[in-house]
Amino acid sequence: MVWKIEVSETAEKQLAKLDKPVARRLLSFLRERLALIDDPRSIGQALRGSELGEFWKYRVGEWRLICQIRDTQIRINVIRIGNRREVYR
């Protein structure tokens, strides 16, 4: 199954601020690993908290991708991208 990856405007801005090699690495992860896997929950972790239950985090080195998985639409929405020190604020 191939998942459709959608990047929010906020995440696009955050991605544009990163160094080119880091941005390429994150995009490569999205296209080559996350989009092609049968169950994207198998390589991520659910965020904890009553308001965060529908969000998942993916670790790529010291960078984090905060995503929302839409099973019915076979879609993964990338909400935020950032360093692990900053992305959860």
PDB file with SEQRES, HELIX, SHEET and CRYST1 records, atoms N, CA, C and O in Angstrom:
SEQRES   1 A   89  MET VAL TRP LYS ILE GLU VAL SER GLU THR ALA GLU LYS          
SEQRES   2 A   89  GLN LEU ALA LYS LEU ASP LYS PRO VAL ALA ARG ARG LEU          
SEQRES   3 A   89  LEU SER PHE LEU ARG GLU ARG LEU ALA LEU ILE ASP ASP          
SEQRES   4 A   89  PRO ARG SER ILE GLY GLN ALA LEU ARG GLY SER GLU LEU          
SEQRES   5 A   89  GLY GLU PHE TRP LYS TYR ARG VAL GLY GLU TRP ARG LEU          
SEQRES   6 A   89  ILE CYS GLN ILE ARG ASP THR GLN ILE ARG ILE ASN VAL          
SEQRES   7 A   89  ILE ARG ILE GLY ASN ARG ARG GLU VAL TYR ARG                  
HELIX    1 AA1 GLU A    9  ALA A   16  1                                   8    
HELIX    2 AA2 LYS A   20  SER A   28  1                                   9    
HELIX    3 AA3 PHE A   29  LEU A   34  3                                   6    
HELIX    4 AA4 PRO A   40  SER A   42  5                                   3    
SHEET    1 AA1 5 LYS A   4  VAL A   7  0                                        
SHEET    2 AA1 5 ARG A  75  ASN A  83  1                                        
SHEET    3 AA1 5 TRP A  63  ARG A  70 -1                                        
SHEET    4 AA1 5 PHE A  55  VAL A  60 -1                                        
SHEET    5 AA1 5 GLN A  45  ALA A  46 -1                                        
CRYST1    1.000    1.000    1.000  90.00  90.00  90.00 P 1           1          
ATOM      1  N   MET A   1       0.843  -1.170   0.000  1.00  0.00           N  
ATOM      2  CA  MET A   1       0.000   0.000   0.000  1.00  0.00           C  
ATOM      3  C   MET A   1       0.895   1.243   0.000  1.00  0.00           C  
ATOM      4  O   MET A   1       1.891   1.291   0.722  1.00  0.00           O  
ATOM      5  N   VAL A   2       0.551   2.222  -0.788  1.00  0.00           N  
ATOM      6  CA  VAL A   2       1.315   3.465  -0.845  1.00  0.00           C  
ATOM      7  C   VAL A   2       0.491   4.573  -0.188  1.00  0.00           C  
ATOM      8  O   VAL A   2      -0.643   4.843  -0.584  1.00  0.00           O  
ATOM      9  N   TRP A   3       1.082   5.201   0.816  1.00  0.00           N  
ATOM     10  CA  TRP A   3       0.425   6.284   1.527  1.00  0.00           C  
ATOM     11  C   TRP A   3       0.741   7.601   0.835  1.00  0.00           C  
ATOM     12  O   TRP A   3       1.851   7.804   0.343  1.00  0.00           O  
ATOM     13  N   LYS A   4      -0.235   8.489   0.800  1.00  0.00           N  
ATOM     14  CA  LYS A   4      -0.019   9.823   0.238  1.00  0.00           C  
ATOM     15  C   LYS A   4       0.501  10.714   1.362  1.00  0.00           C  
ATOM     16  O   LYS A   4      -0.094  10.773   2.438  1.00  0.00           O  
ATOM     17  N   ILE A   5       1.603  11.400   1.114  1.00  0.00           N  
ATOM     18  CA  ILE A   5       2.210  12.288   2.102  1.00  0.00           C  
ATOM     19  C   ILE A   5       1.824  13.722   1.767  1.00  0.00           C  
ATOM     20  O   ILE A   5       2.043  14.184   0.648  1.00  0.00           O  
ATOM     21  N   GLU A   6       1.250  14.420   2.736  1.00  0.00           N  
ATOM     22  CA  GLU A   6       0.922  15.836   2.570  1.00  0.00           C  
ATOM     23  C   GLU A   6       1.651  16.624   3.647  1.00  0.00           C  
ATOM     24  O   GLU A   6       1.611  16.266   4.824  1.00  0.00           O  
ATOM     25  N   VAL A   7       2.310  17.685   3.243  1.00  0.00           N  
ATOM     26  CA  VAL A   7       3.084  18.514   4.166  1.00  0.00           C  
ATOM     27  C   VAL A   7       2.337  19.830   4.371  1.00  0.00           C  
ATOM     28  O   VAL A   7       2.010  20.522   3.407  1.00  0.00           O  
ATOM     29  N   SER A   8       2.068  20.170   5.629  1.00  0.00           N  
ATOM     30  CA  SER A   8       1.350  21.411   5.934  1.00  0.00           C  
ATOM     31  C   SER A   8       2.223  22.623   5.615  1.00  0.00           C  
ATOM     32  O   SER A   8       3.435  22.498   5.443  1.00  0.00           O  
ATOM     33  N   GLU A   9       1.595  23.791   5.537  1.00  0.00           N  
ATOM     34  CA  GLU A   9       2.345  25.024   5.268  1.00  0.00           C  
ATOM     35  C   GLU A   9       3.377  25.279   6.353  1.00  0.00           C  
ATOM     36  O   GLU A   9       4.500  25.688   6.062  1.00  0.00           O  
ATOM     37  N   THR A  10       3.000  25.039   7.598  1.00  0.00           N  
ATOM     38  CA  THR A  10       3.923  25.228   8.714  1.00  0.00           C  
ATOM     39  C   THR A  10       5.132  24.321   8.567  1.00  0.00           C  
ATOM     40  O   THR A  10       6.269  24.762   8.733  1.00  0.00           O  
ATOM     41  N   ALA A  11       4.891  23.059   8.258  1.00  0.00           N  
ATOM     42  CA  ALA A  11       5.986  22.105   8.096  1.00  0.00           C  
ATOM     43  C   ALA A  11       6.857  22.465   6.892  1.00  0.00           C  
ATOM     44  O   ALA A  11       8.073  22.279   6.936  1.00  0.00           O  
ATOM     45  N   GLU A  12       6.252  22.976   5.823  1.00  0.00           N  
ATOM     46  CA  GLU A  12       7.034  23.395   4.653  1.00  0.00           C  
ATOM     47  C   GLU A  12       7.969  24.542   5.005  1.00  0.00           C  
ATOM     48  O   GLU A  12       9.120  24.561   4.569  1.00  0.00           O  
ATOM     49  N   LYS A  13       7.483  25.495   5.788  1.00  0.00           N  
ATOM     50  CA  LYS A  13       8.321  26.616   6.220  1.00  0.00           C  
ATOM     51  C   LYS A  13       9.462  26.121   7.103  1.00  0.00           C  
ATOM     52  O   LYS A  13      10.600  26.571   6.970  1.00  0.00           O  
ATOM     53  N   GLN A  14       9.151  25.193   8.003  1.00  0.00           N  
ATOM     54  CA  GLN A  14      10.184  24.646   8.875  1.00  0.00           C  
ATOM     55  C   GLN A  14      11.217  23.877   8.067  1.00  0.00           C  
ATOM     56  O   GLN A  14      12.410  23.946   8.361  1.00  0.00           O  
ATOM     57  N   LEU A  15      10.778  23.156   7.067  1.00  0.00           N  
ATOM     58  CA  LEU A  15      11.670  22.390   6.201  1.00  0.00           C  
ATOM     59  C   LEU A  15      12.570  23.322   5.387  1.00  0.00           C  
ATOM     60  O   LEU A  15      13.747  23.024   5.186  1.00  0.00           O  
ATOM     61  N   ALA A  16      12.029  24.436   4.922  1.00  0.00           N  
ATOM     62  CA  ALA A  16      12.799  25.387   4.113  1.00  0.00           C  
ATOM     63  C   ALA A  16      13.917  26.048   4.915  1.00  0.00           C  
ATOM     64  O   ALA A  16      14.919  26.474   4.340  1.00  0.00           O  
ATOM     65  N   LYS A  17      13.757  26.139   6.232  1.00  0.00           N  
ATOM     66  CA  LYS A  17      14.771  26.760   7.082  1.00  0.00           C  
ATOM     67  C   LYS A  17      15.947  25.830   7.374  1.00  0.00           C  
ATOM     68  O   LYS A  17      16.992  26.285   7.840  1.00  0.00           O  
ATOM     69  N   LEU A  18      15.792  24.552   7.109  1.00  0.00           N  
ATOM     70  CA  LEU A  18      16.838  23.580   7.420  1.00  0.00           C  
ATOM     71  C   LEU A  18      17.924  23.573   6.355  1.00  0.00           C  
ATOM     72  O   LEU A  18      17.714  24.022   5.228  1.00  0.00           O  
ATOM     73  N   ASP A  19      19.093  23.053   6.731  1.00  0.00           N  
ATOM     74  CA  ASP A  19      20.169  22.858   5.757  1.00  0.00           C  
ATOM     75  C   ASP A  19      19.685  21.900   4.679  1.00  0.00           C  
ATOM     76  O   ASP A  19      18.866  21.020   4.947  1.00  0.00           O  
ATOM     77  N   LYS A  20      20.183  22.068   3.474  1.00  0.00           N  
ATOM     78  CA  LYS A  20      19.756  21.235   2.337  1.00  0.00           C  
ATOM     79  C   LYS A  20      19.956  19.740   2.585  1.00  0.00           C  
ATOM     80  O   LYS A  20      19.045  18.965   2.294  1.00  0.00           O  
ATOM     81  N   PRO A  21      21.114  19.294   3.114  1.00  0.00           N  
ATOM     82  CA  PRO A  21      21.274  17.841   3.338  1.00  0.00           C  
ATOM     83  C   PRO A  21      20.269  17.282   4.351  1.00  0.00           C  
ATOM     84  O   PRO A  21      19.778  16.165   4.193  1.00  0.00           O  
ATOM     85  N   VAL A  22      19.972  18.057   5.380  1.00  0.00           N  
ATOM     86  CA  VAL A  22      19.000  17.618   6.392  1.00  0.00           C  
ATOM     87  C   VAL A  22      17.609  17.540   5.770  1.00  0.00           C  
ATOM     88  O   VAL A  22      16.887  16.566   5.981  1.00  0.00           O  
ATOM     89  N   ALA A  23      17.236  18.553   5.012  1.00  0.00           N  
ATOM     90  CA  ALA A  23      15.923  18.566   4.357  1.00  0.00           C  
ATOM     91  C   ALA A  23      15.791  17.386   3.399  1.00  0.00           C  
ATOM     92  O   ALA A  23      14.743  16.743   3.342  1.00  0.00           O  
ATOM     93  N   ARG A  24      16.856  17.103   2.645  1.00  0.00           N  
ATOM     94  CA  ARG A  24      16.819  15.961   1.720  1.00  0.00           C  
ATOM     95  C   ARG A  24      16.666  14.649   2.475  1.00  0.00           C  
ATOM     96  O   ARG A  24      15.942  13.755   2.037  1.00  0.00           O  
ATOM     97  N   ARG A  25      17.345  14.537   3.604  1.00  0.00           N  
ATOM     98  CA  ARG A  25      17.254  13.315   4.406  1.00  0.00           C  
ATOM     99  C   ARG A  25      15.830  13.107   4.930  1.00  0.00           C  
ATOM    100  O   ARG A  25      15.315  11.989   4.908  1.00  0.00           O  
ATOM    101  N   LEU A  26      15.205  14.172   5.393  1.00  0.00           N  
ATOM    102  CA  LEU A  26      13.838  14.072   5.907  1.00  0.00           C  
ATOM    103  C   LEU A  26      12.845  13.742   4.793  1.00  0.00           C  
ATOM    104  O   LEU A  26      11.957  12.910   4.976  1.00  0.00           O  
ATOM    105  N   LEU A  27      12.994  14.389   3.647  1.00  0.00           N  
ATOM    106  CA  LEU A  27      12.109  14.099   2.514  1.00  0.00           C  
ATOM    107  C   LEU A  27      12.308  12.679   2.004  1.00  0.00           C  
ATOM    108  O   LEU A  27      11.352  12.014   1.605  1.00  0.00           O  
ATOM    109  N   SER A  28      13.550  12.222   2.020  1.00  0.00           N  
ATOM    110  CA  SER A  28      13.841  10.851   1.608  1.00  0.00           C  
ATOM    111  C   SER A  28      13.160   9.860   2.546  1.00  0.00           C  
ATOM    112  O   SER A  28      12.611   8.853   2.097  1.00  0.00           O  
ATOM    113  N   PHE A  29      13.193  10.141   3.849  1.00  0.00           N  
ATOM    114  CA  PHE A  29      12.517   9.287   4.821  1.00  0.00           C  
ATOM    115  C   PHE A  29      11.019   9.227   4.524  1.00  0.00           C  
ATOM    116  O   PHE A  29      10.419   8.152   4.541  1.00  0.00           O  
ATOM    117  N   LEU A  30      10.423  10.382   4.252  1.00  0.00           N  
ATOM    118  CA  LEU A  30       8.986  10.424   3.971  1.00  0.00           C  
ATOM    119  C   LEU A  30       8.633   9.631   2.725  1.00  0.00           C  
ATOM    120  O   LEU A  30       7.676   8.857   2.730  1.00  0.00           O  
ATOM    121  N   ARG A  31       9.397   9.818   1.661  1.00  0.00           N  
ATOM    122  CA  ARG A  31       9.080   9.174   0.375  1.00  0.00           C  
ATOM    123  C   ARG A  31       9.442   7.695   0.333  1.00  0.00           C  
ATOM    124  O   ARG A  31       8.673   6.876  -0.169  1.00  0.00           O  
ATOM    125  N   GLU A  32      10.609   7.357   0.860  1.00  0.00           N  
ATOM    126  CA  GLU A  32      11.134   6.003   0.681  1.00  0.00           C  
ATOM    127  C   GLU A  32      10.790   5.043   1.806  1.00  0.00           C  
ATOM    128  O   GLU A  32      10.751   3.832   1.587  1.00  0.00           O  
ATOM    129  N   ARG A  33      10.543   5.550   2.997  1.00  0.00           N  
ATOM    130  CA  ARG A  33      10.202   4.644   4.093  1.00  0.00           C  
ATOM    131  C   ARG A  33       8.745   4.755   4.494  1.00  0.00           C  
ATOM    132  O   ARG A  33       8.022   3.760   4.511  1.00  0.00           O  
ATOM    133  N   LEU A  34       8.320   5.951   4.812  1.00  0.00           N  
ATOM    134  CA  LEU A  34       6.982   6.125   5.376  1.00  0.00           C  
ATOM    135  C   LEU A  34       5.876   5.904   4.347  1.00  0.00           C  
ATOM    136  O   LEU A  34       4.875   5.258   4.654  1.00  0.00           O  
ATOM    137  N   ALA A  35       6.035   6.416   3.157  1.00  0.00           N  
ATOM    138  CA  ALA A  35       4.982   6.300   2.141  1.00  0.00           C  
ATOM    139  C   ALA A  35       4.803   4.871   1.651  1.00  0.00           C  
ATOM    140  O   ALA A  35       3.712   4.503   1.216  1.00  0.00           O  
ATOM    141  N   LEU A  36       5.845   4.067   1.715  1.00  0.00           N  
ATOM    142  CA  LEU A  36       5.793   2.721   1.136  1.00  0.00           C  
ATOM    143  C   LEU A  36       5.481   1.615   2.136  1.00  0.00           C  
ATOM    144  O   LEU A  36       5.286   0.466   1.740  1.00  0.00           O  
ATOM    145  N   ILE A  37       5.430   1.937   3.410  1.00  0.00           N  
ATOM    146  CA  ILE A  37       5.213   0.916   4.432  1.00  0.00           C  
ATOM    147  C   ILE A  37       3.714   0.606   4.544  1.00  0.00           C  
ATOM    148  O   ILE A  37       2.877   1.481   4.325  1.00  0.00           O  
ATOM    149  N   ASP A  38       3.386  -0.635   4.883  1.00  0.00           N  
ATOM    150  CA  ASP A  38       1.976  -1.020   5.015  1.00  0.00           C  
ATOM    151  C   ASP A  38       1.301  -0.360   6.215  1.00  0.00           C  
ATOM    152  O   ASP A  38       0.166   0.105   6.117  1.00  0.00           O  
ATOM    153  N   ASP A  39       2.006  -0.321   7.350  1.00  0.00           N  
ATOM    154  CA  ASP A  39       1.449   0.279   8.559  1.00  0.00           C  
ATOM    155  C   ASP A  39       2.424   1.324   9.091  1.00  0.00           C  
ATOM    156  O   ASP A  39       3.416   0.959   9.721  1.00  0.00           O  
ATOM    157  N   PRO A  40       2.173   2.614   8.858  1.00  0.00           N  
ATOM    158  CA  PRO A  40       3.107   3.647   9.301  1.00  0.00           C  
ATOM    159  C   PRO A  40       3.233   3.738  10.820  1.00  0.00           C  
ATOM    160  O   PRO A  40       4.187   4.329  11.326  1.00  0.00           O  
ATOM    161  N   ARG A  41       2.297   3.168  11.539  1.00  0.00           N  
ATOM    162  CA  ARG A  41       2.386   3.178  13.002  1.00  0.00           C  
ATOM    163  C   ARG A  41       3.475   2.236  13.522  1.00  0.00           C  
ATOM    164  O   ARG A  41       3.917   2.361  14.664  1.00  0.00           O  
ATOM    165  N   SER A  42       3.897   1.307  12.688  1.00  0.00           N  
ATOM    166  CA  SER A  42       4.885   0.320  13.134  1.00  0.00           C  
ATOM    167  C   SER A  42       6.274   0.920  13.327  1.00  0.00           C  
ATOM    168  O   SER A  42       7.085   0.343  14.052  1.00  0.00           O  
ATOM    169  N   ILE A  43       6.574   2.056  12.704  1.00  0.00           N  
ATOM    170  CA  ILE A  43       7.901   2.655  12.871  1.00  0.00           C  
ATOM    171  C   ILE A  43       7.848   3.986  13.618  1.00  0.00           C  
ATOM    172  O   ILE A  43       8.881   4.629  13.804  1.00  0.00           O  
ATOM    173  N   GLY A  44       6.660   4.407  14.045  1.00  0.00           N  
ATOM    174  CA  GLY A  44       6.528   5.663  14.778  1.00  0.00           C  
ATOM    175  C   GLY A  44       6.061   5.418  16.197  1.00  0.00           C  
ATOM    176  O   GLY A  44       5.867   4.277  16.617  1.00  0.00           O  
ATOM    177  N   GLN A  45       5.884   6.509  16.930  1.00  0.00           N  
ATOM    178  CA  GLN A  45       5.363   6.427  18.285  1.00  0.00           C  
ATOM    179  C   GLN A  45       4.212   7.412  18.416  1.00  0.00           C  
ATOM    180  O   GLN A  45       4.276   8.535  17.915  1.00  0.00           O  
ATOM    181  N   ALA A  46       3.167   6.979  19.091  1.00  0.00           N  
ATOM    182  CA  ALA A  46       2.031   7.862  19.333  1.00  0.00           C  
ATOM    183  C   ALA A  46       2.427   8.901  20.372  1.00  0.00           C  
ATOM    184  O   ALA A  46       3.113   8.588  21.345  1.00  0.00           O  
ATOM    185  N   LEU A  47       1.993  10.131  20.162  1.00  0.00           N  
ATOM    186  CA  LEU A  47       2.223  11.160  21.166  1.00  0.00           C  
ATOM    187  C   LEU A  47       1.249  10.938  22.305  1.00  0.00           C  
ATOM    188  O   LEU A  47       0.109  10.525  22.092  1.00  0.00           O  
ATOM    189  N   ARG A  48       1.702  11.214  23.510  1.00  0.00           N  
ATOM    190  CA  ARG A  48       0.870  10.992  24.689  1.00  0.00           C  
ATOM    191  C   ARG A  48       0.104  12.252  25.041  1.00  0.00           C  
ATOM    192  O   ARG A  48       0.543  13.367  24.760  1.00  0.00           O  
ATOM    193  N   GLY A  49      -1.036  12.057  25.653  1.00  0.00           N  
ATOM    194  CA  GLY A  49      -1.857  13.181  26.078  1.00  0.00           C  
ATOM    195  C   GLY A  49      -3.223  13.112  25.428  1.00  0.00           C  
ATOM    196  O   GLY A  49      -3.372  12.591  24.323  1.00  0.00           O  
ATOM    197  N   SER A  50      -4.210  13.635  26.116  1.00  0.00           N  
ATOM    198  CA  SER A  50      -5.580  13.547  25.612  1.00  0.00           C  
ATOM    199  C   SER A  50      -5.767  14.310  24.304  1.00  0.00           C  
ATOM    200  O   SER A  50      -6.540  13.881  23.448  1.00  0.00           O  
ATOM    201  N   GLU A  51      -5.078  15.424  24.138  1.00  0.00           N  
ATOM    202  CA  GLU A  51      -5.218  16.220  22.918  1.00  0.00           C  
ATOM    203  C   GLU A  51      -4.286  15.750  21.807  1.00  0.00           C  
ATOM    204  O   GLU A  51      -4.451  16.143  20.652  1.00  0.00           O  
ATOM    205  N   LEU A  52      -3.317  14.922  22.142  1.00  0.00           N  
ATOM    206  CA  LEU A  52      -2.299  14.516  21.174  1.00  0.00           C  
ATOM    207  C   LEU A  52      -2.462  13.090  20.696  1.00  0.00           C  
ATOM    208  O   LEU A  52      -1.597  12.581  19.983  1.00  0.00           O  
ATOM    209  N   GLY A  53      -3.539  12.435  21.066  1.00  0.00           N  
ATOM    210  CA  GLY A  53      -3.720  11.025  20.766  1.00  0.00           C  
ATOM    211  C   GLY A  53      -3.729  10.657  19.299  1.00  0.00           C  
ATOM    212  O   GLY A  53      -3.411   9.520  18.951  1.00  0.00           O  
ATOM    213  N   GLU A  54      -4.081  11.581  18.434  1.00  0.00           N  
ATOM    214  CA  GLU A  54      -4.156  11.256  17.009  1.00  0.00           C  
ATOM    215  C   GLU A  54      -2.862  11.580  16.269  1.00  0.00           C  
ATOM    216  O   GLU A  54      -2.779  11.374  15.058  1.00  0.00           O  
ATOM    217  N   PHE A  55      -1.858  12.082  16.972  1.00  0.00           N  
ATOM    218  CA  PHE A  55      -0.601  12.456  16.333  1.00  0.00           C  
ATOM    219  C   PHE A  55       0.488  11.421  16.597  1.00  0.00           C  
ATOM    220  O   PHE A  55       0.523  10.778  17.646  1.00  0.00           O  
ATOM    221  N   TRP A  56       1.370  11.280  15.619  1.00  0.00           N  
ATOM    222  CA  TRP A  56       2.473  10.335  15.700  1.00  0.00           C  
ATOM    223  C   TRP A  56       3.772  11.057  15.446  1.00  0.00           C  
ATOM    224  O   TRP A  56       3.817  12.023  14.684  1.00  0.00           O  
ATOM    225  N   LYS A  57       4.845  10.584  16.091  1.00  0.00           N  
ATOM    226  CA  LYS A  57       6.158  11.181  15.850  1.00  0.00           C  
ATOM    227  C   LYS A  57       7.062  10.149  15.199  1.00  0.00           C  
ATOM    228  O   LYS A  57       6.993   8.953  15.483  1.00  0.00           O  
ATOM    229  N   TYR A  58       7.903  10.652  14.326  1.00  0.00           N  
ATOM    230  CA  TYR A  58       8.895   9.825  13.647  1.00  0.00           C  
ATOM    231  C   TYR A  58      10.253  10.450  13.885  1.00  0.00           C  
ATOM    232  O   TYR A  58      10.418  11.664  13.760  1.00  0.00           O  
ATOM    233  N   ARG A  59      11.214   9.631  14.225  1.00  0.00           N  
ATOM    234  CA  ARG A  59      12.552  10.097  14.542  1.00  0.00           C  
ATOM    235  C   ARG A  59      13.472   9.842  13.361  1.00  0.00           C  
ATOM    236  O   ARG A  59      13.565   8.720  12.863  1.00  0.00           O  
ATOM    237  N   VAL A  60      14.150  10.893  12.919  1.00  0.00           N  
ATOM    238  CA  VAL A  60      15.152  10.795  11.863  1.00  0.00           C  
ATOM    239  C   VAL A  60      16.382  11.505  12.412  1.00  0.00           C  
ATOM    240  O   VAL A  60      16.515  12.722  12.281  1.00  0.00           O  
ATOM    241  N   GLY A  61      17.284  10.738  13.030  1.00  0.00           N  
ATOM    242  CA  GLY A  61      18.427  11.346  13.708  1.00  0.00           C  
ATOM    243  C   GLY A  61      17.936  12.183  14.870  1.00  0.00           C  
ATOM    244  O   GLY A  61      17.172  11.705  15.709  1.00  0.00           O  
ATOM    245  N   GLU A  62      18.372  13.435  14.921  1.00  0.00           N  
ATOM    246  CA  GLU A  62      17.918  14.322  15.994  1.00  0.00           C  
ATOM    247  C   GLU A  62      16.684  15.134  15.589  1.00  0.00           C  
ATOM    248  O   GLU A  62      16.241  16.011  16.330  1.00  0.00           O  
ATOM    249  N   TRP A  63      16.147  14.841  14.434  1.00  0.00           N  
ATOM    250  CA  TRP A  63      14.982  15.550  13.911  1.00  0.00           C  
ATOM    251  C   TRP A  63      13.712  14.743  14.147  1.00  0.00           C  
ATOM    252  O   TRP A  63      13.738  13.513  14.172  1.00  0.00           O  
ATOM    253  N   ARG A  64      12.603  15.454  14.320  1.00  0.00           N  
ATOM    254  CA  ARG A  64      11.319  14.809  14.548  1.00  0.00           C  
ATOM    255  C   ARG A  64      10.300  15.298  13.524  1.00  0.00           C  
ATOM    256  O   ARG A  64      10.269  16.471  13.152  1.00  0.00           O  
ATOM    257  N   LEU A  65       9.480  14.368  13.090  1.00  0.00           N  
ATOM    258  CA  LEU A  65       8.359  14.671  12.203  1.00  0.00           C  
ATOM    259  C   LEU A  65       7.089  14.370  12.987  1.00  0.00           C  
ATOM    260  O   LEU A  65       6.897  13.243  13.445  1.00  0.00           O  
ATOM    261  N   ILE A  66       6.232  15.349  13.143  1.00  0.00           N  
ATOM    262  CA  ILE A  66       4.956  15.156  13.825  1.00  0.00           C  
ATOM    263  C   ILE A  66       3.895  15.008  12.738  1.00  0.00           C  
ATOM    264  O   ILE A  66       3.711  15.896  11.905  1.00  0.00           O  
ATOM    265  N   CYS A  67       3.206  13.877  12.763  1.00  0.00           N  
ATOM    266  CA  CYS A  67       2.277  13.551  11.674  1.00  0.00           C  
ATOM    267  C   CYS A  67       0.919  13.135  12.216  1.00  0.00           C  
ATOM    268  O   CYS A  67       0.772  12.742  13.373  1.00  0.00           O  
ATOM    269  N   GLN A  68      -0.049  13.235  11.348  1.00  0.00           N  
ATOM    270  CA  GLN A  68      -1.402  12.763  11.619  1.00  0.00           C  
ATOM    271  C   GLN A  68      -1.724  11.724  10.549  1.00  0.00           C  
ATOM    272  O   GLN A  68      -1.589  11.993   9.355  1.00  0.00           O  
ATOM    273  N   ILE A  69      -2.144  10.551  10.974  1.00  0.00           N  
ATOM    274  CA  ILE A  69      -2.416   9.458  10.042  1.00  0.00           C  
ATOM    275  C   ILE A  69      -3.924   9.368   9.805  1.00  0.00           C  
ATOM    276  O   ILE A  69      -4.708   9.258  10.748  1.00  0.00           O  
ATOM    277  N   ARG A  70      -4.311   9.416   8.541  1.00  0.00           N  
ATOM    278  CA  ARG A  70      -5.718   9.301   8.141  1.00  0.00           C  
ATOM    279  C   ARG A  70      -5.906   7.974   7.414  1.00  0.00           C  
ATOM    280  O   ARG A  70      -5.637   7.874   6.216  1.00  0.00           O  
ATOM    281  N   ASP A  71      -6.365   6.961   8.134  1.00  0.00           N  
ATOM    282  CA  ASP A  71      -6.514   5.620   7.560  1.00  0.00           C  
ATOM    283  C   ASP A  71      -7.531   5.567   6.428  1.00  0.00           C  
ATOM    284  O   ASP A  71      -7.294   4.914   5.412  1.00  0.00           O  
ATOM    285  N   THR A  72      -8.646   6.238   6.592  1.00  0.00           N  
ATOM    286  CA  THR A  72      -9.708   6.148   5.589  1.00  0.00           C  
ATOM    287  C   THR A  72      -9.301   6.766   4.254  1.00  0.00           C  
ATOM    288  O   THR A  72      -9.792   6.359   3.201  1.00  0.00           O  
ATOM    289  N   GLN A  73      -8.403   7.750   4.301  1.00  0.00           N  
ATOM    290  CA  GLN A  73      -7.957   8.424   3.080  1.00  0.00           C  
ATOM    291  C   GLN A  73      -6.590   7.935   2.605  1.00  0.00           C  
ATOM    292  O   GLN A  73      -6.087   8.382   1.574  1.00  0.00           O  
ATOM    293  N   ILE A  74      -5.993   7.013   3.364  1.00  0.00           N  
ATOM    294  CA  ILE A  74      -4.638   6.517   3.096  1.00  0.00           C  
ATOM    295  C   ILE A  74      -3.704   7.718   2.920  1.00  0.00           C  
ATOM    296  O   ILE A  74      -3.033   7.866   1.899  1.00  0.00           O  
ATOM    297  N   ARG A  75      -3.685   8.563   3.945  1.00  0.00           N  
ATOM    298  CA  ARG A  75      -2.953   9.817   3.882  1.00  0.00           C  
ATOM    299  C   ARG A  75      -2.216  10.066   5.197  1.00  0.00           C  
ATOM    300  O   ARG A  75      -2.733   9.777   6.276  1.00  0.00           O  
ATOM    301  N   ILE A  76      -1.012  10.602   5.093  1.00  0.00           N  
ATOM    302  CA  ILE A  76      -0.238  11.017   6.253  1.00  0.00           C  
ATOM    303  C   ILE A  76       0.007  12.510   6.118  1.00  0.00           C  
ATOM    304  O   ILE A  76       0.632  12.961   5.158  1.00  0.00           O  
ATOM    305  N   ASN A  77      -0.490  13.275   7.085  1.00  0.00           N  
ATOM    306  CA  ASN A  77      -0.297  14.723   7.085  1.00  0.00           C  
ATOM    307  C   ASN A  77       0.884  15.058   7.990  1.00  0.00           C  
ATOM    308  O   ASN A  77       0.868  14.734   9.178  1.00  0.00           O  
ATOM    309  N   VAL A  78       1.894  15.696   7.443  1.00  0.00           N  
ATOM    310  CA  VAL A  78       3.043  16.140   8.232  1.00  0.00           C  
ATOM    311  C   VAL A  78       2.682  17.509   8.797  1.00  0.00           C  
ATOM    312  O   VAL A  78       2.468  18.462   8.048  1.00  0.00           O  
ATOM    313  N   ILE A  79       2.618  17.597  10.121  1.00  0.00           N  
ATOM    314  CA  ILE A  79       2.169  18.812  10.790  1.00  0.00           C  
ATOM    315  C   ILE A  79       3.338  19.715  11.156  1.00  0.00           C  
ATOM    316  O   ILE A  79       3.293  20.921  10.915  1.00  0.00           O  
ATOM    317  N   ARG A  80       4.387  19.135  11.738  1.00  0.00           N  
ATOM    318  CA  ARG A  80       5.552  19.915  12.172  1.00  0.00           C  
ATOM    319  C   ARG A  80       6.821  19.140  11.896  1.00  0.00           C  
ATOM    320  O   ARG A  80       6.826  17.909  11.882  1.00  0.00           O  
ATOM    321  N   ILE A  81       7.899  19.878  11.677  1.00  0.00           N  
ATOM    322  CA  ILE A  81       9.228  19.306  11.492  1.00  0.00           C  
ATOM    323  C   ILE A  81      10.186  20.146  12.315  1.00  0.00           C  
ATOM    324  O   ILE A  81      10.163  21.374  12.236  1.00  0.00           O  
ATOM    325  N   GLY A  82      11.024  19.497  13.102  1.00  0.00           N  
ATOM    326  CA  GLY A  82      11.988  20.276  13.871  1.00  0.00           C  
ATOM    327  C   GLY A  82      12.925  19.414  14.669  1.00  0.00           C  
ATOM    328  O   GLY A  82      12.800  18.191  14.732  1.00  0.00           O  
ATOM    329  N   ASN A  83      13.879  20.102  15.282  1.00  0.00           N  
ATOM    330  CA  ASN A  83      14.819  19.449  16.175  1.00  0.00           C  
ATOM    331  C   ASN A  83      14.065  18.984  17.408  1.00  0.00           C  
ATOM    332  O   ASN A  83      13.078  19.602  17.808  1.00  0.00           O  
ATOM    333  N   ARG A  84      14.518  17.918  18.002  1.00  0.00           N  
ATOM    334  CA  ARG A  84      13.770  17.350  19.126  1.00  0.00           C  
ATOM    335  C   ARG A  84      13.658  18.311  20.304  1.00  0.00           C  
ATOM    336  O   ARG A  84      12.734  18.193  21.109  1.00  0.00           O  
ATOM    337  N   ARG A  85      14.593  19.269  20.418  1.00  0.00           N  
ATOM    338  CA  ARG A  85      14.521  20.249  21.513  1.00  0.00           C  
ATOM    339  C   ARG A  85      13.375  21.230  21.313  1.00  0.00           C  
ATOM    340  O   ARG A  85      12.839  21.759  22.286  1.00  0.00           O  
ATOM    341  N   GLU A  86      12.991  21.481  20.061  1.00  0.00           N  
ATOM    342  CA  GLU A  86      12.053  22.556  19.772  1.00  0.00           C  
ATOM    343  C   GLU A  86      10.682  22.103  19.276  1.00  0.00           C  
ATOM    344  O   GLU A  86       9.702  22.833  19.428  1.00  0.00           O  
ATOM    345  N   VAL A  87      10.597  20.940  18.701  1.00  0.00           N  
ATOM    346  CA  VAL A  87       9.382  20.551  17.973  1.00  0.00           C  
ATOM    347  C   VAL A  87       8.168  20.354  18.878  1.00  0.00           C  
ATOM    348  O   VAL A  87       7.034  20.479  18.413  1.00  0.00           O  
ATOM    349  N   TYR A  88       8.376  20.054  20.140  1.00  0.00           N  
ATOM    350  CA  TYR A  88       7.247  19.774  21.030  1.00  0.00           C  
ATOM    351  C   TYR A  88       6.716  21.023  21.731  1.00  0.00           C  
ATOM    352  O   TYR A  88       5.740  20.936  22.476  1.00  0.00           O  
ATOM    353  N   ARG A  89       7.330  22.168  21.509  1.00  0.00           N  
ATOM    354  CA  ARG A  89       6.900  23.399  22.196  1.00  0.00           C  
ATOM    355  C   ARG A  89       5.728  24.029  21.518  1.00  0.00           C  
ATOM    356  O   ARG A  89       5.242  25.068  21.964  1.00  0.00           O  
TER     357      ARG A  89                                                      
END                                                                             
